[in-house]
Amino acid sequence: MSFPKLPNTANVIRFDNSYARLPEAFYTRTPPTPVSQPVLHRLNRGLCEELGIDAEALTTEQWAQVLGGNVLLPGSEPLAMAYAGHQFGHFVPRLGDGRAVLLGETMDAEGQRYDIHLKGSGPTPFSRAGDGRAALGPVLREYLVSEAMHALGVPTSRALAAVGTGEVVYREERLPGAVLTRVAHSHIRVGTFQYFAMGGDQDSLKLLADHVIARHAPDLAEAPEPYWALLSWAIERQARLVAHWMSLGFIHGVMNTDNMAISGQTIDYGPCAFMDHYHPNTVFSAIDQRGRYAFANQPEMAQWNLARFAECVLPLGGMESDEAVERAVALLQAFSQQIEQLWLERMIAKLGMRTEEANDLTLLRELLEIMARESVDYTLFFRLLSHLPVSPDKRPELRALCEHPAAIDNWLSLWETRLSRETQDPDELSRRLCAINPAVIPRNHQVEKALNAAIYEADFAVFEQLLAVITQPFTETAEHASYMQPPKPEERVLNTFCGT
């Protein structure tokens, strides 16, 4: 397919495409499919600046052509990545980018490498009869949630742009189409390793492992056992990532092995959501009928995915002996303790303690039991708690979050006694807590309002306002007050969807 070129665009995005230099067993060279009427709904100019992309070099209409998939910039080498994956526990040997293409890679001023990736850019050889397109709603959802996660400090892919296609996609109804441009350190997944391991292609598997080391953790190449070092590195990054999710009440919703990035970033936002009221068994994803990826199951599911990764890398470098298997099992078993410790550290910080005591875990678990029993809003509780050291008048608001307000009184007394054993200035304590416990998250009902306004009324003002608020998650102003509140009963969102 021949694509039109724009004049004087050689340096708009400076491409340096390492994945395209790998053998073609890793991908299929596939251009995006042009769309009829691309319209730029949003360009993330701040992210452009971070990546050294010249946002001002193109007009709005030209950016729509580029990021809608109608025009290729110089240096772009579009390809669809090959991978496999366990989907809800069932192995599929050939998945791949069925509705996405990697346009290429760029590097920021610090030498960090990033993928520039279109999602919803048309069918590829991996589409399996799918239309290869994305609806506007899921594109805007991923834009909102990924940018909120970045603002919250969570390792994540980010949204560079959302472009309307001027075309209709068919899901449960006719919906406006869109293309998301997202950026990540890479889109290499556990499923990428599975693709070669399950196919018995050891040469490609080793090449992939070497590529990941060179790209993400070059120091590992100097380790005495680089593939063991890679396994340990990946385990540690996933433990930190999922512990961070858990501390924020985030539910990924579709933790298949093809949705777990080796880099330790959150990718593939589909039926994701933040909890409103706390319960460990919370599920939003409409396709997770059995709760495999429920909130409290996420550490176990991350461990399960990492076990699949270990199975892939064990054959590298003569690591298949019984002793090696036992060593890998020990690493994976240690993951459980590692993630619980990381989660505990984050949760203790959310409660204001600077040191750990033996009974802190008991105190925390008692709180979570009360929150589950009393249907307490997770985010708002911790935010109100952050104000208590200097604003005791917030106590009635906090108690009112419980169905039975007296249920929390004894716990609050225990918490205050625990804090009294540390010498902390109340003002400094409250400031520190407010820097840890967000005031706003992308609450499901607010997200739905923004998406519905854009989808059914072509009104993007609600989306823009929500985006402005959730990318300042620790800021609490009168303007933000309505975004802090839990949904009313009639506003609750019970199910979220992938959009495929």
Buried (B, 14 or more C-beta within 10 A) or exposed (E): EEBEEBEEBEEBBBBEBBBBEBEEBBBBEBBBBBBEEBBBBBBBEEBBEBBBBEBEBBEEEBBBBBBBBBBBBBBBBBBBBBBBBBBBEEEBEBBBBBBBBBBBBBBEEEEEBBBBBBBBBBBBBBBEEEBBBBBBBBBBBBBBBBBBBBBBEBBBBBBBBBBBBBBEBEBEEEBBBBBBBBBBBBBBBBBBBBBBBBBEBEEBBBBBBBBBBEBBBEEBEEBEBBBBBBBBBBBBBBBBBBBBBBBBBBBBBBBBBBBBBBBBBBBBBBBBBBBBBBBBEBBBBEBBEEEBBBBBBBBBBBBBBBBBBBBBBBBBBEBEEEEBBEBBEEBBEEBBEBBBBBBBBBBBBBBBBEEEEEEBBEBBEBBBBBBBBBBBBBBBBBBBBBBBBBEEEBBEEBBEBBEEBEBBEEBBEBBEEBBEEEEBEEEEBBBBBBEBBBBBBBBBBBBBBBBEBBBEEEEBEBBBBBBEBBBBBBBBEEEBEEBBBBBEEEBEBEEBBBBB
